[in-house]
């Protein structure tokens, strides 16, 4: 009798173990999925930073009514905190465009619920489908940065190299080669930075010319710098958004990866000392993307 019991137990044990393993796997997957959903929700909640103080239209108009040559550091700081435009922008233009500056003020304080476009599994782009923010006039060699793309809760962001005032080259996503684009992607994003290199216009033209020649039509790969060389200056095989910008500058001998790791990210470029900020929209005006 006891032998039959033992035999029955031995037959049921493998099935029971299989059920336990199956249930454990399902539970683990559910926990992982819930974790990423929470991370995604947290990322969505930080899609855009809007100033926590009041928009002061009259105060801005008062400053703009004064001759720019008489603006003080306090004036520039006030304008920056009301518009996101820095002294770098004003030094690059001959006249004060009050209409544009007031529009940037409205943009900086714009506060609405963005859309979340899931282009790839686990990846989402935060943007405003019906909003195009105003962007400072661009120069060849400028870099556009956004933190509006996040993957499983990590804000990996996006970057582009400016070739001329209306054209950029971008490596957009898996399955598409790098291509010429306008600035529209960034102007609809929940945040962006306009960065300008502290180098000569001649060097910028050289970088842009190299990018035209070598960085259009390149295969996109998230693993650029891991499974192949990071510096592919002699033959660019693969790239991703930040790597494309990095490679263009590396062609002129400038390593704009602030961390120096095998993979460069938009955040690494945003924290590179070679650049100065022209305009901020949707980022913390003090921390930027630190």
HELIX and SHEET records of a PDB file:
HELIX    1   1 UNK A    2  UNK A   45  1                                  44    
HELIX    2   2 UNK A   57  UNK A   64  1                                   8    
HELIX    3   3 UNK A   68  UNK A   70  5                                   3    
HELIX    4   4 UNK A   73  UNK A   83  1                                  11    
HELIX    5   5 UNK A   87  UNK A   92  1                                   6    
HELIX    6   6 UNK A   98  UNK A  108  1                                  11    
HELIX    7   7 UNK A  184  UNK A  188  1                                   5    
HELIX    8   8 UNK A  201  UNK A  214  1                                  14    
HELIX    9   9 UNK A  241  UNK A  250  1                                  10    
HELIX   10  10 UNK A  266  UNK A  270  1                                   5    
SHEET    1   A 3 UNK A 115  UNK A 120  0                                        
SHEET    2   A 3 UNK A 123  UNK A 127 -1                                        
SHEET    3   A 3 UNK A 149  UNK A 151 -1                                        
SHEET    1   B 6 UNK A 179  UNK A 181  0                                        
SHEET    2   B 6 UNK A 167  UNK A 170 -1                                        
SHEET    3   B 6 UNK A 158  UNK A 164 -1                                        
SHEET    4   B 6 UNK A 143  UNK A 146 -1                                        
SHEET    5   B 6 UNK A 192  UNK A 197 -1                                        
SHEET    6   B 6 UNK A 275  UNK A 281 -1                                        
SHEET    1   C 2 UNK A 219  UNK A 220  0                                        
SHEET    2   C 2 UNK A 238  UNK A 239  1                                        
END                                                                             
